[in-house]
Amino acid sequence: MKVFSNLIEIARKKGGGYFVLIDPDTRNNQDLKEFVREICDRGVDAILVGGSLIIDADFQRSLAIVKENSTVPIIIFPGSLQQISFDADAILYISLISGRNPNYLFGDHVIAAPYIKKLGIEPISTGYMLFESGRTTTAEFMSNTKPLPVNKPEIAMAHALAAQYMGMSTIYLEAGSGADHSIPDQVVKAVSSYVDIPVITGGGIRTPEDARSKIEAGATFIVTGNVLDDSRNLKLINDFSRAIHIKENS
């Protein structure tokens, strides 16, 4: 079974799926090993690796370390063409559909596609939608695109449906790394109920309660990232897992 199909089945059985996003820039190699082992033991379903701005030139080595120490699928969450590696199980093949920057809609994809095929990585066609989150995020700045308003869910619904009709496999609702607040539940509900493909949401999710409310609103997968940069918050991974896997913990 393909990586994404398997994750969808896991989410169906558990009531939701839990992804942790790792930005290699935030961890040295030894810390990265320990962190990956830690989260795999705490109920995470997959690991996303990448970021909008990775300063560390050794992305390949960082991804290899994640792969060597993980017991769950590794999915690249690319911020640039340099973030492609055979050590990953899959890659989010992202089209930034909330913006109108041609490079992020279809431009870089043409360059990346032959590499992805050659390396044998599973591409997960993803309609990526960036939302207002209370501050200018790295994703917004680097992509030079305007985020969608959170108070007009009908705009998000139309974008998501267009992505589905274009054959994309999933929708990613993104508030951005370090966002002041997560995407409102009503937006998640509006989009999830309007399309027939899985919905991923992340950015600004800092509590298990918020994660659970997103699942109850219709999200298929929840992503947490920055909240786990503080080692004191590692115990939250168990709580996030229980909150997201609602069928196992109801």
N, C-alpha and C positions, 0 to 999 in steps of 0.2 A: 504493500500500500504506500502511496506517495506521502510525503511528509505532511503537507497541508491537509489532505484528506484524513489522515490519521489524527491530526490535531482536532479537526472538526468532530470526528467521532468521539474523541476524548471529552471535548466540551459538551457534546450531546449527553453523554453518560453522566458526567459530573455536574452538569448544569451551567458550566462556564469554564473557560480556559484561562490560565494565568501565565503571562510572559514577563520575564525580567529583562530590562534593557541595560546592557553594559557598554559604557563609553570607555574604551581602553586608555584614553588620556587621563582618567581619574585614578588609575591604579598601576602600581609597579608589578612586575611579573610574579613575585612571590605572593603579594596580596591578591592578585588576580586568581592564582591557583586556589588559594584558600577560600576566596569568595565563591568561586564556581562550585567547589565541592560542598560548601555550606548551603547554597541555595538549592542544589540538586537534592539534598537530603530533606528539604523542607516543603516539598509539594509543588514545585514549579514545573510547568508542562513544556516550556521551551525557553531558550535564551536568545534574545536579539542582541546583535553586536554591531555597533556603528555610532554615528553621530553626524551632526551638521558640520562640525569643524573638528577634525582630528589632527592635532599638532604632531603627535607621535608618528614618526615616519615608518615605524616597524609595525604596521597594522597586521601584516601577514603573521609575524611572530606572535603577536597578542592573540590573534584568532586561533592559531595552532595550540596555544596554551589552554584556551577555553575548550577547544575540541578534546584535547588530551584528558581533561579533568571533568568533563561533563558526561552525564548519563541520560541527558535529554537532547532533543534536536537543537542544532545551532542554526539560526537564521540571520543572515546579514541584513541590517537595516541601513542601507547605503546613503551617505551624504555626498558622495562623489564617485567618479569612475574608478578611483584608486581603491575603493573598498569592495573588491571582488577577490575571492579566494577559494581554492579547491577544498580547503578544510571545512567549509560550511556545508550543511546539508541542504540548505535552500537560501533563496534571496528574495526579499520583497522587491518585486519589479515595479517600482513606484512611478506613477504619473501624478504630478501635483495638480490635480484637477480644480482645486480652489483658486489657482492663480492662472495667469495668462502668459507666463514666461515660456516661450517655445522650447527652450532647452530642457525644462523640467516636465513639459507635457509630452514631448516625443523626441527631442533632439539627441540627448545623451543615450537614449535607449538603443538607437541604431548602432552606436559605437560599442555599447556594452553587450549586445545580444550575441555576437559570435564568440566572445570570451566565455560567457555563461554556458553556451552550448558546448564549447570545447572542454570546459572544466567539469561538465556533467552536473552542474548545480540545478536544483529544481527552482524554476522561476515561479513566484506567486504574484500574479498580476494584481496590483493594488491601486485603487483610487484613493489618493492621499489628500485629505482635506484639512487645512490649517484654519483654526478658529481664533478669534480674539480671546485673550487670556489675562488681561490686566497689565501686561507689559510687552515690550518688544522682545521676542524670543530669538534665539540663534537661528532657528529654522526660517523664521520670517525674514530676518536680516540677510542671511546668506542666499536665500532663494529670490530675494527682491520681489516678493509678491505680497499682495494685501490679503490678510486673513478674512474669513467669512464672519459676519456678525452673529452673535449667539442669540440675539433677540428676534431673529427672522428665520425660524426653522424651515420655512418653505423654500428658502434659497438652498439650504443644505440638502433638502429632500430632492430637489430637482437635479442638483449636481450628482448626488449618489445614484439616482435612477439612470442618469445618462451614462455613468460609469458601468452600471450593470448592463445596460443595453449595448454598450461597446464591448462586452464580453469579459470584463474584469472579474476576478475571483473573490475579491473582498474589498471592503471600504475601511479606511483607517481615519478615524476622527481624532485629530491631534490638537491639543492645547499648546504644546511646545514644552521643551525641556525647561524646568524651573518656573513654570507658569504660576501666576498668583492663585489661580483657581482652575478647577477642572471644567470640562465641557458640561453644561447643565443637563440634568437627567432628561428634561423634556426634549432637548435636541437629540439625544441618544434614542429616546423612544420614538420620536418622529421619523428619524432616518431608518431605524431598525424595522419599524412597522411598514415602511414604504417600499423597501427593497427585499429581494429574495435571496440575497447573498450575505455571508457572515459580516459582522461589524466588529472591528477592533477599536478600542478607545484608550488613549493614554495622555499623559501630561497633567500635572497638578493633582494627581490622585495620591493623597498622603495618608489616608486612613482606610482600614478595612471596611468601615461603614460606607464610605463613599464608593469603594469598589463594588460592594454588594448592591448598592442602589443602581449602579450602572448595569449590572447583570439583570436585575429585576426590571430595568427599563428596556432591556432587549439586546444589550451587547453580548457578543459571543466570546470575545477575549478582552482581558484587561491587561494593560502594560503599566508597570511601575519602574521607576528609574532613580531619580535624584534622591528620593526619600531614603534609599538604602545606602547612600554614600556615607552616611554617619553609621559607624559600626554599632552604635548603641541601638540602632533601629533594626538590626538583623532579626531580632525576635519577632518583628512584625511580619516577616515572610510567612510564618506559620499562620498568623492571624489573617493575612491576605488570602492565603490558600484556602482556609476554611470558609472565609466569607464569599469567595468566588465559586468554590465547588459546592454550590448550594444543595444539590441533590444528595451529596455525600454527608452533608452536615445539617440537614433540615430537622 
